[in-house]
Each structure stands twice: as structure tokens, then as C-alpha cells.
Amino acid sequence: MPETIRRLLHTPQGAIGSVIVVIVLLAAIFGPWLAPDNPETFNYGNRFEGPSGQFLFGTDQFGRDLFSRILHGAQSTVLMAIFATVIGTGIGAVIGTGSAYLGGRFDELVMRLVDAVMAIPNLLFALLIVTALGASGVNALVAIGIAFAPGMARIARSVALTVREQDYVKAAIARGESAGYIILREMLPNVIAPIVVEMTIRVAFAIMLLATLSFLGLGAQPPSSEWGLMVSEARSYMFRNAWMMIWPGVCIAVVAIGFNLLGDGLRDALNPKT
């Protein structure tokens, strides 16, 4: 692990991505304690103010401090996107690894179903699920996790097909271990590396999907400070106070870039040929 971290930080994209992600995670975890004001406090005398010493990022249509709302919104945007990605990765990894191990008609059936679902764009698939479950932040999280599962299953299967031929898997079969034991204890831990890289990159897509669902009114609901919802609420006032839209939009972009760079760095660090 120390050697992997050293190789990760040795690459420019890995170092920059790591710094961005660490800062974002610290803001997501400690944001409510770092915020100078209550994000829901109305200050009608300070509506539509630009950045200043009192309000670092300015204020919105209700006079609420945008900097405080950004810090609070990091939890409902970044952490929920990470949870959604973890859900999709876990489901997909188990399905893909199990399909590779069992093989035969089961593998063929599962992969054809995965191909059929992957033909639907992630955003459209997530929209269908949220529409069926109802508009809320939790349902958006579940929808994104389910939408990511087929792609992760395909990636896990491609790696697990090679792992299945290894001696330790054959030894477990010879010992009479159950299929569940072999999949979860022997194969799954050995397909983690490429899955972790893909998961890191997909966090960026999860953040954008979550923000998009909130922007469309199908994710977080007012008075949440989720960044996509903040952009949606700022549309009506963008010509009066552009900062209301700029700051959450910049945060979404920076976080997405950070996780993409981290994923690229992890790919190089975990590649034994580099």
C-alpha cells in the first residue's frame, strides 16, 4: 500500500487529484462545523449580495450565505455520490464475479440482461427509477447505484474470467468449498484493483448525475443546499446575481475533475507495467 501511494503521488494527475479529493472530503465531513452561518437563516436586508468580507461567496434570493450553503451541500452532494457509487460497485462486482465463476447458460443470461440495461443511458435509467420511486435525495442515490451496477458487473466479469483460472480458485473447488465462498472469499478480493479505479472515476459521474436529478427537481428537495438544486434555484436570478449559479457550478466541476484525475492516477499506480 505505501508503494502504491508513492506511485500515485508521483504522477501529476494522481497528486493533483488526491489533493482535490482530500480537500473535498474534509469539506464534506467537517463542512457544517466550518460554515460561518446557518445555511437556512434568512437575511432579507442582504439579498443578492456579491462576494464580500461578511459573505465570502455572496448571498442568494433570501439573503442566505452561499459559502455556508456550499459547505453544507458538500455532504448531500459528494458523500451521497460516493455512497451511490459504492452501492452500484458492490452490486455489480458480486453479479459480475458470480457470473464469471458459474459460467455456462447462467453467464450468458446474466450478460445479455446486463447488455440490455447498459443500452439505456445512465441518466435516463436513473430518471426512470426515480420517477417510479418518487422524488427525493435517497431515491436519487438508490437510482444512481442501480444505474451503475450493470457497467460494474461487466468490468468485474472481464477480470474474474482470468481469476477463475488461477490455482487458488481450483484449490478451493477441490476442497469442496461452496460457490458463495469461492466468489466472495477467493475471487472477489482479487478483482478489486480495476474495480477501485473504475469506482473512483464513476464518483465524478455520480456527482453530475445527482446534481442533474436535483436540478430537474427529482433529487434533493428545498430547502436542501445540494449543489444541483442550488443551480436550479439560481436560474431565475442569474442575471441579477450570477454568483448564485457560478459557485455551485464551479464546485461540481472541480470535484468531478478531482475524482477523474485521482482515477487516472490510481490506474497508473495499480498497473504493474508502469
Helices and strands as residue ranges (DSSP letters): H 2-10, H 12-34, G 44-46, H 66-74, I 75-79, H 80-102, H 104-118, H 122-133, H 137-163, H 167-175, H 179-181, I 182-187, G 188-191, H 192-215, H 227-234, G 235-237, H 243-269
